[in-house]
Amino acid sequence: MSENRSSSSQGVADLFSKGRLTAIPRKPARREQLFVHLTETLFERNRSYSEGEVNDALRTVHEDCSALRRYLVVAGLLDRPKDGSSYRRVR
C-alpha cells in the first residue's frame, strides 16, 4: 500500500513546478489523485472555510481558484451548503 501511495505522490508531484500546478489532468484517475492531494494538503478536517479562504488556499497553487473550487465540490472532496456560506473538507 505504501508503494502505491508513494507512486501516487510522485505522479501528483509531476504536475507541479516550483510549487505551482502546471496542468489539470484530463484523465479522471489522475485528476482524482490531484484533487485528493490538494484537499489533504490545503484544508484541515473539521474546519469550516469561507469562500475567500478556499480561494486563497487554492490560489497558492493555481490562479484559477474558482475552477479548482468547483472541481473539489463536484468530486465530493469539499462540501458546501446550498447557500454557499462555507466549505468543509469531506475526507
VEXKE-474893 format. One record per residue: residue in three letters; x, y negated, z of N, C-alpha, C in turn. Coordinates in steps of 0.001 Angstrom, whole numbers, plus 500000, padded with zeros to 6 digits. Layout:
ALAXYZXYZXYZ ...
//
This chain:
MET500817501201500000500000500000500000500856498743500000 SER501936498732500763502786497551500786503451497313499438 GLU503709498385498674504281498205497339503299497484496433 ASN502018497847496501501003497172495696500889495718496083 ARG500941495449497364500825494070497833502020493252497360 SER503231493819497447504399493056497017504393492847495508 SER503924493844494736503857493635493294502768492620492960 SER501671492609493724500628491601493528501169490221493863 SER501917490127494956502504488850495353503470488354494287 GLN504264489265493742505204488875492690504434488413491458 GLY503363489110491115502558488714489965501980487327490134 VAL501530487008491319500990485676491605502110484650491583 ALA503254485008492127504394484077492138504791483673490719 ASP504609484579489774504937484281488380504053483184487782 LEU502933482883488430502010481861487940502378480459488416 PHE503406480374489255503807479101489848505201478689489404 SER505414477396489313506738476839489057506894475628489974 LYS507925475669490798508174474592491766506955474320492649 GLY506270475395493052505128475275493942503827474868493284 ARG503847474681491972502650474253491246502150475380490353 LEU500851475541490314500212476532489462500357476090488015 THR500938476953487181501177476580485787500054477021484860 ALA499306478044485267498212478537484428497226479318485279 ILE495972479266484869494939480095485494494738481275484556 PRO495010482479485034494944483655484159493560483882483556 ARG493556484442482370492295484774481707491802486155482113 LYS492735487064482393492340488424482761491702488396484156 PRO490507488985484279489786488936485558490574489471486759 ALA491277490574486615492006491142487756493126490205488206 ARG493821489631487267494918488710487584494373487418488206 ARG493251486963487666492599485766488188492164486005489640 GLU491599487180489895491175487533491254492370487521492206 GLN493507488058491773494726488036492599495095486601492955 LEU495051485726491967495382484322492198494414483703493193 PHE493123483917493001492127483297493874492247483795495308 VAL492504485080495484492704485621496834493936484978497456 HIS495006484866496683496237484238497176495970482789497617 LEU495297482027496779495001480631497121494162480544498387 THR493160481390498482492286481371499653493068481704500922 GLU493894482733500841494643483167502026495726482175502441 THR496301481470501488497397480566501826496956479131502119 LEU495811478728501593495392477335501746494298477110502790 PHE493566478168503148492410477992504032492449478953505209 GLU492136478427506381492102479231507601490735479884507750 ARG490737481042508388489466481697508728488786480901509836 ASN487473481050509911486679480469510997486817478954511107 ARG486981478303509994487070476843509996486229476291508849 SER485519475216509122484757474528508077485623473440507472 TYR485478473257506177486218472226505445485230471337504707 SER485518470069504672484729469159503833485189469351502390 GLU484407468859501453484808468964500047486146468255499815 GLY486332467121500465487593466384500330488784467185500832 GLU488608467895501935489698468723502469490021469880501528 VAL488976470480500954489193471564499988489939471014498777 ASN489494469872498274490155469258497120491616468940497416 ASP491874468363498574493254468024498945494131469265499002 ALA493616470350499578494386471597499669494668472155498279 LEU493660472185497428493835472723496080494732471837495221 ARG494666470530495444495495469596494681496986469802494952 THR497322470449496071498743470714496349499332471702495353 VAL498460472465494669498965473445493702498535473162492263 HIS497453472380492069496959472140490703496087470900490691 GLU496176470110489645495412468860489559493911469071489397 ASP493501470164488748492068470392488516491453471094489718 CYS491386470360490820490890470940492073489411471304491982 SER488622470562491221487192470877491145486952472209490437 ALA487727472502489397487590473799488723488003474926489661 LEU489124474765490338489563475798491280488544475990492394 ARG487987474905492909486981474990493967485772475785493490 ARG485297475491492289484154476235491727484493477707491561 TYR485695477996491026486109479395490845486107480142492177 LEU486596479511493234486658480175494541485266480421495106 VAL484350479518494863482966479708495320482304480824494512 VAL482431480778493197481824481795492333482409483182492628 ALA483697483240492940484346484514493261483955485032494640 GLY483236484221495407482802484647496730483884484556497790 LEU484911483756497535486012483606498488485820482401499398 LEU485136481395498903484714480256499725483197480222499689 ASP482607479961500827481158479863500924480777478409501140 ARG479651478031500557479179476654500675477658476684500807 PRO477114475940501755475649475879501837475081475132500627 LYS473796475295500395473161474666499221473357473162499179 ASP473438472528500344473608471071500350475051470640500083 GLY475979471610499981477371471304499659478114470551500742 SER477595470598501958478165469791503040479486470317503592 SER479769471595503393481006472160503933481375473433503179 TYR482579473884503399483095475110502795483738475948503887 ARG483654477282503729484281478208504675484912479341503897 ARG486059479785504383486721480957503811485891482189504165 VAL485613483027503186484788484209503397485618485374503915 ARG486780485611503314487624486713503786488988486254504161 
//
